[in-house]
Amino acid sequence: MSMTGTMKAVAKVGARPGAELIEAPIPTPGPGEVLVKVKVSAICGTDVHIYSWDPWAQSRIKPPLIFGHEFCGTVVELGQGVKGAAVGDFVSVETHFTCGICRYCRTGRGHICEAVKIVGVDRDGCFAEYVTVPAENLWVWDTEVDPEIAAIQDPYGNAVHTALACDLVGKRVLITGVGPIGLAAVLIAKQVGALQVICTDVSPYRLEMARKMGADAAINVRDEDMAEAIHAATSGRGVDVLLEMSGSESAINGGLAALVKGGEAALLGIPARPVTIDLADAVIFKGAQLYGINGRKMFETWYQGQALLEAGLNLKSLITHRFDFTQMDEAMELMKTGQCGKIVIYPNGSDT
């Protein structure tokens, strides 16, 4: 029997900045879907775009919409024809819902599906007590996991996909941009055997987090010349791998300039506008390899990510603040300042 009644949710109710705490009907899972009771969710930069109602949000979001897409919870109801999931399963969710029939999906590349839909962007999301998702998108945990860690598998998966696109073992690695994904990449690079991890950013707060997570050098490019600082940190050798997380034109160009001949670069950061790159000197003459990173490989990245966690990688230090639905405005404003790591949200208050 389907659940009935209403639930608390945080929604974009109109085409304007902000969000509202609302009562909404508990959704009913359709064929192939499940209903998940949300235990913990987390705020992503995308959510801040939606909350702020910037040009991207205005072009993409169609209010009213319950937003949010990073979460974990428990399966409480199954739709018709569901396989591979059971009521009571504790799950995280791959939030890119693929069509399954395009050329990319049919050749194992669903992460670049041409008709992808994203929970909390194209359909109601997880800033709610309950959310429906396709059963095929569930990651059912078969090992003990901290719910706060289970809630941030989306950004962690981005970091895993980006970092493991390149060979990091014994390499000097530069991470440009140490928001939460860049910070997770620091942990991953150190875990898999990078020789040296260097980080750049403009936030003293996050650079200090990077140092605490094991970065060998943390460079504030607002205060230091990026090229000179990397030259000094590597004794003039340069870096073997660039993991670009910022989307900043200066960071992209600075990172490529620091790259050795034959080096690799994985690019995840999204520039706000087109960027200019000296392809001849920065890429072609160097014989460099560039990888564009979009989301997570389904589900190769998930298996890799869980394996790293089971091997001892600890993401807990990424999480710096906890709020509940009634404090969403405060949480969003904190995100805008950058004086935080990951912020997690509890529907009914923190139970940690």
Secondary structure, 3 states (H helix, E strand, C coil): CCCCCEEEEEEECCCCCCCEEEEEECCCCCCCEEEEEEEEEECCHHHHHHHHCCHHHHHHCCCCEECCCEEEEEEEEECCCCCCCCCCCEEEECCEECCCCCHHHHCCCHHHCCCCEEECCCECCCCECEEEEEHHHEEECCCCCCHHHHHCHHHHHHHHHHHCCCCCCCCEEEEECCCHHHHHHHHHHHHHCCCEEEEEECCHHHHHHHHHCCCCEEEECCCCCHHHHHHHHCCCCCEEEEEECCCCHHHHHHHHHHEEEEEEEEECCCCCCCCCCCHHHHHHCCCCEEEECCCCCCCHHHHHHHHHHHCCCCCHHHEEEEEEHHHHHHHHHHHHHCCCCEEEEECCCCCC
